[in-house]
Amino acid sequence: MYHNYLAIYDNVKYLPPWFSDEVCKAVTGAGNSKRTLYTNDEDTIYDYKRCIMISGINNWLTEPDALDRSIIVELERPTDDLRKEETEVEAKFKEIRPKLFGYILNMLVKALKIKPEVKLTKLARMADFEVWGEAIARSMGYQPMEFVNTYRENIGIQNIEAIENHLLAQVVIKFVDSWYIERREACCRALHP
């Protein structure tokens, strides 16, 4: 994790409970220390902030604080006619890599110019990410606030994901649903005896 800016966990089938806290620390920024040498008391301090990518069939990151620092992307399964062999994909990537790198740098230059103009009245928990995302989206030709609106929709999806994966929240939802149904039926009986 100390040597890579982007840590990728691919094809995840299970995440231990402590992993969500580690994701929060890594994304927001954290640090730790250890002894430099066994012969003295000097410390080596690791201060890091990293991007984490987790892929899998199911979303195993379910803690609300970790979800609040995440973007959920659902990909569609490619149809058979879109599948390609790895050698073909690698050859195409090798062909477009210089243009892709140039495009990324051009968008970064534009985003650096646009970012000071981005003034958001309300900011999400990941405020810097939201501002930079808006600046980058505008540099790519998207309309003002298009990124922010999409990002906030994603936050809504995260909230649903957190509720669906929280046992107590599910119990409360079932209680409220049954209470509402009972009240509605009681009102109907009162109106139509």
VOBA-1610 file (N, C-alpha, C; in pm, whole numbers, padded with zeros to 5 digits, always signed):
BEGIN
Met+00081-00119+00000Met+00000+00000+00000Met+00086+00126+00000Tyr+00206+00121+00057Tyr+00291+00239+00065Tyr+00353+00273-00070His+00363+00176-00161His+00432+00198-00286His+00338+00222-00403Asn+00209+00208-00384Asn+00113+00226-00492Asn+00009+00329-00452Tyr-00019+00422-00544Tyr-00120+00524-00515Tyr-00260+00465-00523Leu-00279+00367-00611Leu-00409+00303-00626Leu-00394+00157-00584Ala-00463+00119-00478Ala-00462-00020-00434Ala-00589-00087-00486Ile-00572-00194-00562Ile-00686-00261-00624Ile-00707-00398-00560Tyr-00829-00423-00516Tyr-00870-00552-00463Tyr-00971-00607-00563Asp-00929-00706-00639Asp-01011-00756-00750Asp-01079-00887-00716Asn-01199-00905-00767Asn-01276-01028-00752Asn-01297-01063-00604Val-01338-00964-00526Val-01355-00980-00382Val-01484-01058-00353Lys-01470-01158-00269Lys-01586-01237-00228Lys-01624-01213-00082Tyr-01533-01158-00004Tyr-01558-01132+00137Tyr-01462-01024+00186Leu-01513-00934+00269Leu-01428-00835+00335Leu-01449-00847+00484Pro-01341-00857+00561Pro-01357-00863+00707Pro-01410-00730+00759Pro-01475-00733+00875Pro-01537-00610+00930Pro-01439-00493+00946Trp-01314-00520+00979Trp-01217-00412+01001Trp-01178-00341+00872Phe-01205-00402+00755Phe-01158-00346+00628Phe-01221-00210+00599Ser-01347-00192+00636Ser-01414-00063+00612Ser-01342+00051+00682Asp-01297+00028+00806Asp-01222+00131+00878Asp-01090+00162+00808Glu-01025+00060+00757Glu-00898+00081+00686Glu-00920+00160+00557Val-01031+00132+00487Val-01064+00208+00366Val-01083+00355+00403Cys-01158+00381+00510Cys-01182+00520+00553Cys-01050+00591+00582Lys-00962+00524+00654Lys-00832+00585+00688Lys-00750+00612+00563Ala-00745+00515+00473Ala-00663+00530+00353Ala-00715+00642+00263Val-00846+00651+00246Val-00903+00750+00155Val-00895+00890+00215Thr-00921+00904+00344Thr-00919+01034+00409Thr-00776+01077+00443Gly-00692+00980+00470Gly-00553+01007+00507Gly-00524+00956+00646Ala-00414+00885+00660Ala-00378+00829+00790Ala-00226+00811+00795Gly-00183+00759+00904Gly-00040+00734+00919Gly-00013+00637+01031Asn+00105+00585+01030Asn+00150+00501+01140Asn+00302+00507+01146Ser+00357+00452+01251Ser+00502+00456+01266Ser+00553+00321+01313Lys+00679+00297+01285Lys+00746+00177+01334Lys+00892+00211+01359Arg+00956+00129+01435Arg+01098+00153+01465Arg+01180+00142+01338Thr+01273+00236+01320Thr+01357+00236+01201Thr+01452+00118+01202Leu+01523+00104+01310Leu+01617-00007+01325Leu+01594-00071+01461Tyr+01634-00191+01473Tyr+01618-00259+01602Tyr+01722-00215+01704Thr+01822-00138+01660Thr+01930-00098+01751Thr+01910+00041+01811Asn+01807+00114+01767Asn+01784+00246+01825Asn+01634+00271+01841Asp+01599+00387+01891Asp+01459+00419+01917Asp+01398+00512+01812Glu+01466+00534+01699Glu+01413+00624+01597Glu+01292+00559+01527Asp+01198+00645+01490Asp+01077+00598+01422Asp+01081+00634+01274Thr+01022+00547+01195Thr+00992+00578+01055Thr+00843+00601+01051Ile+00802+00716+00999Ile+00660+00752+00997Ile+00608+00740+00855Tyr+00500+00666+00842Tyr+00432+00651+00714Tyr+00306+00735+00718Asp+00298+00831+00628Asp+00179+00916+00616Asp+00125+00892+00477Tyr+00001+00847+00467Tyr-00050+00812+00335Tyr-00196+00852+00316Lys-00229+00871+00189Lys-00366+00892+00143Lys-00373+00821+00008Arg-00461+00726-00003Arg-00464+00641-00122Arg-00605+00624-00178Cys-00610+00592-00305Cys-00735+00551-00369Cys-00745+00400-00357Ile-00862+00352-00327Ile-00886+00208-00314Ile-00993+00170-00417Met-00970+00061-00487Met-01070+00010-00580Met-01101-00134-00543Ile-01229-00163-00526Ile-01272-00298-00489Ile-01370-00344-00596Ser-01341-00458-00656Ser-01434-00509-00756Ser-01479-00648-00717Gly-01600-00679-00754Gly-01656-00810-00727Gly-01798-00815-00777Ile-01857-00932-00772Ile-01994-00947-00819Ile-02089-00877-00723Asn-02065-00888-00594Asn-02148-00820-00493Asn-02070-00705-00432Asn-02142-00611-00374Asn-02078-00502-00301Asn-02057-00547-00157Trp-01932-00572-00121Trp-01902-00618+00015Trp-01867-00503+00107Leu-01850-00385+00054Leu-01824-00268+00137Leu-01959-00210+00177Thr-02001-00233+00301Thr-02137-00199+00342Thr-02146-00102+00459Glu-02036-00069+00522Glu-02041+00024+00635Glu-02066+00166+00585Pro-02158+00239+00648Pro-02196+00372+00598Pro-02079+00469+00585Asp-01985+00470+00680Asp-01875+00566+00671Asp-01783+00535+00553Ala-01763+00408+00521Ala-01681+00372+00405Ala-01758+00400+00276Leu-01887+00370+00275Leu-01968+00398+00156Leu-01972+00548+00126Asp-01971+00629+00232Asp-01976+00775+00215Asp-01849+00827+00148Arg-01744+00750+00150Arg-01618+00787+00087Arg-01597+00712-00045Ser-01704+00656-00099Ser-01694+00569-00215Ser-01781+00615-00330Ile-01753+00557-00444Ile-01840+00571-00560Ile-01875+00428-00601Ile-02004+00401-00614Ile-02048+00269-00656Ile-02072+00274-00806Val-02008+00184-00877Val-02023+00176-01022Val-02072+00035-01055Glu-02191+00027-01113Glu-02243-00102-01157Glu-02217-00115-01305Leu-02147-00220-01342Leu-02116-00245-01482Leu-02209-00353-01537Glu-02247-00336-01661Glu-02329-00439-01724Glu-02238-00549-01777Arg-02289-00670-01774Arg-02214-00782-01829Arg-02205-00763-01980Pro-02084-00771-02037Pro-02072-00754-02182Pro-02138-00869-02258Thr-02198-00836-02369Thr-02259-00941-02452Thr-02148-01015-02525Asp-02179-01133-02572Asp-02079-01218-02637Asp-02013-01149-02756Asp-02089-01070-02832Asp-02033-01004-02950Asp-01933-00893-02914Leu-01932-00849-02788Leu-01837-00745-02744Leu-01710-00801-02683Arg-01708-00930-02654Arg-01590-00991-02591Arg-01473-00996-02689Lys-01355-00974-02635Lys-01233-00978-02717Lys-01126-01058-02643Glu-01033-01110-02717Glu-00920-01179-02655Glu-00826-01077-02594Glu-00756-01120-02490Glu-00667-01030-02417Glu-00562-00967-02508Thr-00507-01044-02601Thr-00404-00989-02691Thr-00459-00875-02776Glu-00585-00887-02819Glu-00648-00781-02899Glu-00670-00655-02814Val-00714-00673-02690Val-00735-00559-02600Val-00602-00490-02572Glu-00498-00568-02543Glu-00366-00510-02515Glu-00310-00437-02635Ala-00329-00492-02756Ala-00280-00427-02877Ala-00351-00293-02898Lys-00483-00291-02878Lys-00559-00167-02894Lys-00516-00063-02790Phe-00496-00108-02665Phe-00451-00016-02560Phe-00313+00041-02594Lys-00223-00044-02642Lys-00089+00002-02679Lys-00097+00106-02790Glu-00193+00088-02881Glu-00211+00182-02991Glu-00262+00318-02943Ile-00358+00317-02851Ile-00419+00444-02808Ile-00351+00506-02686Arg-00258+00435-02622Arg-00197+00483-02498Arg-00138+00624-02510Pro-00060+00657-02613Pro-00007+00795-02619Pro-00117+00901-02630Lys-00219+00874-02712Lys-00330+00969-02726Lys-00408+00980-02596Leu-00429+00868-02529Leu-00501+00867-02402Leu-00425+00948-02297Phe-00294+00927-02290Phe-00212+01001-02194Phe-00217+01151-02224Gly-00208+01187-02352Gly-00217+01327-02392Gly-00352+01387-02357Tyr-00458+01310-02378Tyr-00593+01356-02344Tyr-00603+01382-02194Ile-00553+01290-02114Ile-00557+01306-01968Ile-00483+01433-01926Leu-00366+01456-01983Leu-00289+01576-01948Leu-00362+01703-01993Asn-00422+01701-02112Asn-00498+01818-02159Asn-00616+01848-02066Met-00687+01743-02023Met-00800+01764-01933Met-00752+01816-01797Leu-00638+01769-01752Leu-00583+01816-01625Leu-00548+01964-01633Val-00487+02007-01744Val-00454+02149-01761Val-00581+02233-01760Lys-00684+02189-01833Lys-00812+02262-01836Lys-00875+02264-01697Ala-00871+02150-01627Ala-00932+02143-01493Ala-00862+02235-01396Leu-00730+02247-01407Leu-00655+02339-01320Leu-00699+02484-01343Lys-00734+02518-01467Lys-00782+02653-01497Lys-00926+02673-01447Ile-01008+02569-01459Ile-01149+02579-01424Ile-01172+02572-01273Lys-01091+02497-01200Lys-01115+02470-01057Lys-01137+02597-00974Pro-01060+02704-00992Pro-01086+02824-00910Pro-01225+02884-00932Glu-01287+02856-01049Glu-01420+02908-01079Glu-01532+02823-01019Val-01499+02701-00974Val-01602+02610-00922Val-01634+02652-00778Lys-01754+02704-00760Lys-01800+02747-00628Lys-01929+02673-00597Leu-01922+02578-00505Leu-02039+02500-00467Leu-02089+02550-00332Thr-02220+02571-00321Thr-02275+02624-00196Thr-02283+02516-00089Lys-02310+02392-00130Lys-02313+02280-00036Lys-02210+02178-00081Leu-02136+02124+00014Leu-02033+02027-00020Leu-02063+01894+00047Ala-02034+01786-00023Ala-02048+01652+00031Ala-01932+01624+00125Arg-01936+01508+00189Arg-01829+01470+00283Arg-01693+01474+00215Met-01686+01426+00091Met-01560+01427+00015Met-01556+01556-00068Ala-01545+01669+00003Ala-01558+01801-00058Ala-01456+01826-00168Asp-01329+01797-00142Asp-01226+01820-00244Asp-01251+01735-00367Phe-01291+01611-00346Phe-01322+01522-00457Phe-01436+01579-00540Glu-01538+01631-00473Glu-01654+01686-00543Glu-01614+01808-00627Val-01533+01897-00572Val-01491+02017-00646Val-01402+01978-00763Trp-01305+01890-00740Trp-01218+01847-00849Trp-01296+01770-00955Gly-01388+01686-00913Gly-01471+01612-01009Gly-01550+01706-01097Glu-01607+01810-01038Glu-01683+01910-01116Glu-01591+01981-01214Ala-01472+02019-01169Ala-01378+02088-01258Ala-01335+01998-01373Ile-01306+01873-01344Ile-01265+01779-01449Ile-01380+01753-01546Ala-01500+01736-01493Ala-01616+01713-01580Ala-01637+01832-01674Arg-01627+01952-01623Arg-01643+02071-01708Arg-01533+02076-01813Ser-01410+02037-01775Ser-01300+02039-01872Ser-01324+01938-01983Met-01403+01835-01955Met-01435+01732-02055Met-01559+01768-02137Gly-01620+01885-02109Gly-01732+01930-02188Gly-01869+01906-02126Tyr-01874+01855-02004Tyr-02003+01837-01937Tyr-02056+01972-01889Gln-02187+01980-01871Gln-02252+02103-01826Gln-02221+02128-01678Pro-02222+02257-01637Pro-02203+02286-01495Pro-02303+02210-01408Met-02256+02157-01300Met-02333+02082-01199Met-02374+01942-01245Glu-02339+01902-01365Glu-02374+01767-01411Glu-02301+01661-01328Phe-02173+01683-01302Phe-02098+01589-01218Phe-02153+01588-01076Val-02174+01707-01019Val-02221+01717-00881Val-02354+01644-00865Asn-02447+01665-00957Asn-02577+01598-00949Asn-02563+01446-00958Thr-02478+01399-01048Thr-02455+01255-01061Thr-02388+01199-00936Tyr-02292+01273-00883Tyr-02222+01229-00761Tyr-02320+01220-00644Arg-02409+01317-00632Arg-02505+01314-00521Arg-02608+01203-00539Glu-02644+01170-00662Glu-02729+01053-00687Glu-02659+00926-00638Asn-02528+00920-00663Asn-02450+00804-00619Asn-02447+00795-00468Ile-02442+00909-00400Ile-02446+00909-00254Ile-02580+00851-00207Gly-02688+00884-00276Gly-02818+00827-00244Gly-02818+00675-00258Ile-02753+00625-00363Ile-02740+00480-00383Ile-02662+00419-00267Gln-02559+00489-00221Gln-02479+00440-00109Gln-02564+00429+00017Asn-02651+00528+00038Asn-02737+00524+00156Asn-02831+00404+00151Ile-02887+00377+00035Ile-02974+00260+00018Ile-02895+00133+00045Glu-02774+00127-00007Glu-02687+00010+00013Glu-02658-00010+00162Ala-02631+00098+00233Ala-02603+00088+00377Ala-02725+00038+00453Ile-02842+00088+00419Ile-02966+00047+00487Ile-02997-00100+00457Glu-02982-00139+00331Glu-03012-00277+00293Glu-02919-00378+00360Asn-02801-00332+00403Asn-02705-00423+00464Asn-02695-00406+00615His-02788-00333+00675His-02785-00312+00820His-02906-00381+00882Leu-02882-00476+00969Leu-02987-00558+01026Leu-03092-00476+01101Leu-03047-00384+01186Leu-03140-00301+01263Leu-03226-00215+01171Ala-03164-00159+01068Ala-03239-00076+00973Ala-03348-00157+00906Gln-03320-00282+00874Gln-03421-00369+00811Gln-03537-00396+00906Val-03506-00415+01033Val-03611-00438+01133Val-03699-00313+01145Val-03639-00195+01151Val-03714-00071+01161Val-03803-00052+01038Ile-03750-00081+00921Ile-03829-00068+00798Ile-03950-00160+00802Lys-03929-00286+00843Lys-04041-00381+00851Lys-04144-00335+00953Phe-04098-00282+01066Phe-04189-00231+01169Phe-04273-00116+01115Val-04207-00019+01052Val-04279+00097+00999Val-04376+00054+00890Asp-04334-00037+00802Asp-04422-00087+00697Asp-04546-00153+00755Ser-04528-00241+00854Ser-04643-00310+00913Ser-04732-00212+00988Trp-04672-00116+01057Trp-04751-00014+01129Trp-04833+00066+01029Tyr-04771+00106+00918Tyr-04840+00185+00817Tyr-04956+00106+00757Ile-04933-00021+00726Ile-05039-00106+00669Ile-05155-00119+00767Glu-05123-00142+00896Glu-05229-00153+00998Glu-05310-00024+01006Arg-05242+00091+01007Arg-05311+00219+01017Arg-05398+00243+00893Arg-05346+00212+00777Arg-05422+00232+00654Arg-05547+00144+00653Glu-05532+00018+00694Glu-05647-00073+00698Glu-05749-00026+00802Ala-05702+00024+00916Ala-05793+00075+01020Ala-05871+00196+00968Cys-05805+00283+00895Cys-05872+00400+00836Cys-05976+00356+00734Cys-05940+00258+00652Cys-06036+00207+00552Cys-06159+00147+00619Arg-06137+00072+00726Arg-06251+00013+00799Arg-06337+00122+00861Ala-06274+00227+00909Ala-06350+00336+00973Ala-06431+00414+00868Leu-06373+00431+00749Leu-06444+00504+00643Leu-06551+00419+00576His-06529+00290+00567His-06621+00199+00498His-06659+00084+00591Pro-06745+00113+00692Pro-06782+00006+00791Pro-06864-00105+00729
//
